[in-house]
Amino acid sequence: MSQIYHLTLTGFVGGSQFNAASVRRCLDGYSGRHVDVMIDSFGGSLAEGLAISGAFRDHGDVTVHFRGMSASAATIAAMGAAHVEISPEAMMLVHKVSMEFFDWADRNADQLDDFITALEKAKDELDALDTHVATIYAKRCKKPAKDMLELMKREVWLSPQQALDYGFVDEISQSDEDEDFKPTISKAQASAFKSLGLPLPPVNITSEDISIASQIINSVKDFFRMKHSSADSQGGTDNTTTNNVNNAAQPPQSEQATQEQEANNIASLQAQINELRDNSAKTNDAITQILDILQPGRSADTKNVVSQAVNNAGTKQQKEDSAFERFAKTSKSAKALFDSLP
């Protein structure tokens, strides 16, 4: 019998599929009951990882199942579980805490002194965080914190047996029914992980899944196709035999039916954009791509329909970019700057 998970945590820690708020909501629904949690993530926000670890500890009866490849904040989240197991094909990684950093500016001597002071403060903060994380690992592994710090400094992937020997996990699963959780990541995840300076062992790299942004863009394109199809049927500009046969089999829609279909499409588009606005990680790119679709030559009423759909999606203020987004933007800017050098 295959393992049933009450909660599946994947992707960026702090993202829509792996965050403390959703974890607590799920655990509240299983108050006083055992909960099985699957984790398959390269990590993310330390703060979210600590919060999730606390949520597991508060619930009391949580078993974490490591599947695929888990690292960084994802391993910290698991430390609050009552029991941790890892599948034979999975791996895990612990490492020292890192902080986003990129700066390009001209400074005089006084400004440079200030900058050095800020860097020293940042290093002190990272040292404190490393000590705290090492203490958490040490408590579960029943080993000195200095040994955990040394392991974090090495930044090496641990096999299931090594994870068990260190004490990060309590057992290695003997089930052969978890093939769906073999190490497989997207190109974007692989690129971001390498950019963080963490080792990336051999994995299967696949293309990105269809995101909500792509779904919205496809909806807009479908709406355009529907509009043009309606205009062609009313204009009667194509008199080919093939189209005559198709028209005979499927009579053109009435104007009222077309308007109702348009209204339904607009309502669906508005609902999707509302959902997208709550996902700050994809909003800007999605809206930009939607506007890119509106090439010159599109009818004015089509532009108005999409513009109205975007405006009606609500005036909720955009959420602050996540740490992952800020890192990606900084990396992109740094690469552009480097490429511009002679």
PyMOL commands that set and color helices and strands:
alter all, ss='L'
color gray80, all
select helices_A, chain A and resi 20-28+46-59+73-78+109-141+145-154+160-166+179-181+187-195+212-235+241-249+255-277+283-293+300-311+323-340
alter helices_A, ss='H'
color red, helices_A
select strands_A, chain A and resi 7-13+35-44+62-66+69-71+83-86+91-93+157-158+171-172+184-186+204-206
alter strands_A, ss='S'
color yellow, strands_A
deselect
rebuild
show_as cartoon
